[in-house]
């Protein structure tokens, strides 16, 4: 084997090793929240599943806060992820978004648009959907957060009064946010 061929092979091996190391570090750094619990083990979920979770978060932002200010969209996304991390609402974004509860002989959705079957409808304002998707990516992949929404699990529109006995945290746009 000549020296040029040996140098090329060594360079490819080092380059590939470096690529794999950087890629795995990036996964660990940027995608650690995409770990799912399974029999008390953590495992990375597939790209297809990541895209499904991104779509659920995007739709939740869109249907809950499409016309809200940027901070309102981020807050809705953050509450959704806070619920995933809390564990009482579902173990991934889609299960949190689509969670239903029986209450007083009725089925109640955690997010009203789900019970209105809007999740079966294509978004009607593409520019708002694109903005919702951009925010979902920023919150999900870049860990962008509003400090005021840390630990917040509940919100409602300002035109309803659920008579909650929860601690009001802030109002952003038309939504009021609460802690337990």
Secondary structure by P-SEA (a helix, b strand, c coil): ccaaaaaaaaaaaaaaaaaaaaaaaaaaacccccccccccbbbbbcaaaaaaaaaaaaaaaaaccccccaaaaaaaaaaaaaaaaaccccccaaaaaacccccccbbbbccccccccccccccccaaaaaaaaaaaaaaacccccccccccccccccccccccccccccccccccccccc
